[in-house]
Amino acid sequence: MRYYLIAGEASGDLHASNLMAELKRQDGEAEFRFYGGDKMAAVGGTLVKHYRELAYMGFIPVLMHLPQILRNMRLCKADIEAWKPDVVILVDYPGFNLDIAKFVHEKGICKVYYYISPKIWAWKEYRIKNIKRDVDELFSILPFEVKWFEERDYRVHYVGNPCVDAVEEWRKTSGASEGSGGAANRQIAILAGSRRQEIKDNLRMMLECAARFEGYRLVIAGAPNVEEAYYRKFIPKGVDAEIRFGETYQVLSESVAALVTSGTATLETAILRVPQVVCYATPVGKFISWLRSKVLKVKYISLVNLIVDREIVQELVADRMTRENITQCLTDILPEGQSRQQMLDDYEEMNRVLGGAGASERAAREMFNLLKC
């Protein structure tokens, strides 16, 4: 069968590549064409556009790149229509992908499957109408989403979380063991997001605070689509920080604690059992905090807290992200810190709720079986 996949950022590239590898095992005649990244390309098929040309966030960056975004959208629609796949598989990235779903549905080109649901339970709940109308099957990777969608009369498939698969695969290839392996090390990991705007808003303050703790190495886990020179612009004078690319799991496993910008990285950090503080600064923080209280439909922004429906990790968002708060929260999770062991215990609960490895295999099997029917 012909599979057309669309992933708009680094995490989507990773999870889509694992899904593609499993689809190849299920379907010996699988052909792939995709918007994605290097990991998807390594599995095989035709890369039409790299996600580097898609990953813009925030009103101003999107507005500045609007002509390019619209060109990419038109190219994608024309490419799908010309290639005539059996299914379009959308991976997160809702701003782009929901428009593609509408186009494919209206044209009647093929089935539309969504892998890694848009987080409409957090905001923009009205998008449920678009999903019901344009998406044939939705494959969820977060256990609480099943109930949320069912309450709105839309059945989804919970397949487990591919982050568990990715971490397990890394453990096999690296020989790393499960647990807080960096507990004896004096290293703090800095994960400042995968987008330039996130790095600009967060990295400098994260490093300033981590540098207050004498005797600790600071290691930045670099995003694959951002060059080292961009990171260097936000490293404070006098702060010694190493930047490592393509080694996020290794950096975390070697670290005693982490400062993490909200997103998939918070979940990966918890799966690796590394105590963390979630940091997410924004311009005009007080206004954003007020807006969050009016717009967001959930109590938390980190996946770790959302999965267990209580606060496991501290979330320093918008005006709560201050140097004093970061320093105190990091103190609490370093060795001998008052919150460290409790967080590690709570991680075990989160991992039980999340379920074991095999998400990619389960999703691929269900997709292939549905397509055969």
Secondary structure, DSSP 8 states (H G I E B T S, - for coil): -EEEEEE-SHHHHHHHHHHHHHHHHH-TT-EEEEEE-HHHHHHSSEEEEEGGGT---SHHHHHHTHHHHHHHHHHHHHHHHHH--SEEEEES-HHHHHHHHHHHHHHT-SEEEEES---TTTS-GGGHHHHHHH-SEEEESSHHHHHHHHTTT---EE---HHHHHHHHHHHHH---SS-TTTTS-EEEEE--SSHHHHHHHHHHHHHHHTTSTT-EEEEEE-TTS-HHHHHTTS-TT--EEEEES-HHHHHHT-SEEEE-SSHHHHHHHHTT--EEEEE--SSHHHHHHHHHHH--SS-SSHHHHHHTS-SSEEEEGGG--HHHHHHHHHHHSTT-TTHHHHHHHHHHHHHHH--S-HHHHHHHHHHHHHH-
